[in-house]
Amino acid sequence: MKLTWRPRAGQSGSALVLGDDALGFRSAGSKFILSAGPTAVQFISEAVAYPRAEEIATFGRGNAQTSYAALIDYQFATVGACSQLLPRIGTDLDGAGVLEVTHDGGGQDSMEAICTAIQRVQRDGAMLVLSYTFLGGLFTKGPASNLVPIT
């Protein structure tokens, strides 16, 4: 699996690979994904109770919200290189963007999102584990070019 963050069109910055299992585990430069996946999908709906009636009507609002979490183990060649990631990672993920999930067996899903949290879970010398939380709409099949930009 591979997780990539892309800033929204028109924003500064370039694509950032957050995690990639193909790089190996416990080797310098690895970004191993310990766990990743949607934690909740909420569909927004509205219920209308009719006065003096024994029923209600529900209406889908046509939008949904997905919370996606990832826990990633980073390995660095030096302790100094490890300490340089923390101050800038928040800047790299600031603002709206696209979270792309490339699956091991092939295929890709994309979601317009914002990064709502980055937490340091563990740091030990040249090893760092970070937890990311993203909030967006529903995932779409295919690359980010399939998404309709939010204006």
N, C-alpha and C positions, 0 to 999 in steps of 0.2 A: 504494500500500500504506500501511496505517496500523497502528502498533503501540501498543497501550494496555495499561497496567498497572493492575489494580484490586486493592486490598487485599482479603483474604479477609473474608467477612461476620463482623461482630463486632469487626474491627480498626479502629483509627482511620485516618483519611486518606480521600482521594477519588481518583477515577480520574486517571491521569497519562498524557497522550499523549506517548510517547517519540519517535515519528517519524511524519511524515505527508507523503508526497510531494505531496499536493494543495496544500500551502502554497507551492510553488515552490522554486527552487534559487538560492542566493546572494542572498537578499533578507532584510532584517531580520525576525526572527521565524520564519524557516524552520527546519524540523527534517527535513532531507532524508535518506532512508534510502539509504546507499551500497550496502549489501548486508545481507541478512537471510535466514535459513533454518535448518532443522535441520542440525546438524553430525554428529549420530550418533543412532541409535535402537538401543537394546540390549534384547533380550528375555531375561528371566531364565529359565533352564531348569536342570534337574538331570539328570545322567546317572548311571545305576545299572549297574555292571558285575556280572554274575552270576558267582559262583565257578565256575571250570572250564568256562566257556561261551565260545563264540566270538561272542557278541553282547552288546550293551548296550541298555538301554531308556532313552529320554529322555522327560522329562515337562515340559511347559510349566508354569511357576509361575503363569501368569495375570496377570503384571504386566510392565510395560515401562518404560524410562527414555529420555527424549528430551532431548538437549542442543540448545539453540537459541541462535544467536549473531546479533547485529545490530551494524552499524557505522553510526553516525548523525552527520551533519554539522549542527551547530547554528550559526545566524547570529544575532547580536545587534545591536541598534541602537548600543550603546556597549560599550567595554571593561569598564566597571564592571558592567554587566548580565551580561556573560560570566563575570566572576569570581565572581558570586554563585551560579551554578548548581552548581559543583563541591562546595562544602561541604555542601549539603543534599540532593544527588541520592541519596546512600547512605541517608539517613534516609527519603526518600520510597519507597525500594524494599526496606526492611527487612522481614523476615518473609515468610510465605507469601502468595501472592496468585494472581491469574489473569492470564495473558498472552493478550491477544486480538489476532489478526491479521485485519485487514479487507483483503480483496483488491481490487485495482483493478477487475477485471471483475465484482465482486459476490461476495458470500459472505463468511463469517467462520468462523474456527477459534479454539478456546479451549483452554487447557491450565493446569491447576493447577500452580504452579511456585514456585520460589524463585530469586531473583537471586543467582548465585554469584560474579559478578565484574563490576566496572565499571572500565574502564581508560581513562585519557586517552591518546589516540593522537597528537593534535596540537592545539596552540593557537597561534593567530596573531591577535593583536589581539582583535577582536570575533567571531572564528570559533573553534569548538571541535569536535573530532571525538572521540566517545566510543565505546568498544566494550563491549557488554553480553553477558553469558552467563547463560542461564537453564537450570535443570534441573527437569524435571517428568516426568509420565507421558506418555501419548499424547494428541495433539490430538483434540478432538471437533469435529464440525461444528456450527456455530451459535454463538450468544452464550453468555456465561458462565452464564446462567440454566439452560442445559442440563446443567451439571456437577453431580455429586453432591458435596456438601461433604465434605471430609476432617475427621473428628472425632478 
